[in-house]
Amino acid sequence: MSIEEEAKAVVLQYVAAFNQGDLEELKALLAEGAEIQGVMGQGLIEKIEPIWRQLIEGYGMRLQVEELIAEGNIVAARYVETGIFRAPAFGNQPTGKSYELVAMEWFEIEDGKIKRRWGARDAASQARQLGIPLS
């Protein structure tokens, strides 16, 4: 397997764990001291885990891979992200509304683990679709 195929396989494991809501598996895929950056903040897993938990449990967030591109140990992923606001999250009560948007993430893989992850998504579109007031 090429380095690109190995890196893509790690990202696919990440997506599967996220879609299953398996935060322990997500943590196991991260290298020690992995940096996670996204629209809602940046930091190590201790800071990001509560955000991911609210996205998974509150918004029912799921990722559908549309495209993975790898060069060496760097992987770019484009997803269709969907969810339904079913549980309290980020200080808001559930609306029962669903959302769909395009999201992208960029990964740096090292020794079969995620060393860095950057995410970009249209959080304003998500809020509008879920019926969350924009402040």
Steps between C-alpha positions, in 0.01 A plus 500: 500500500633846409543777757201676339280190531605454863424865578158477332424183699559690827262774388234242409539348849454850646179550297365159604572570868340846477190359332471234771539763771801307633707766674735239646585375150544859383745561784685177414554630145673815625874521553617617840464878508295506179385849402136535400382823341159595372228760485402448865849512648841344508704299742583156623234230537415609857372832366341361182326192644209698654445672162502169313265349761244779444528468122446123521240483777323833446507543125528133404783601268597251229764523231469354151832500317467654156870519420837418657822632348839406641855610435748325721364500855263794439132428427229744395142383551178648364179385664128545494423559867149435627319490830182556698492723809362247754672584831619817675827629356709816522248665734203443268197276532428248223277610215456164326616665177755345268793646310729416210817679397841453344790464742870457443782372715873483454702233681867442569562133576809374681573137590139400429354772726352844445763756595304808388145558378350820365129532427293752303122505483224753460384527861270793415313290242477219753352733763243640254393152392471381861299806604767635733508881533822654370650745746 
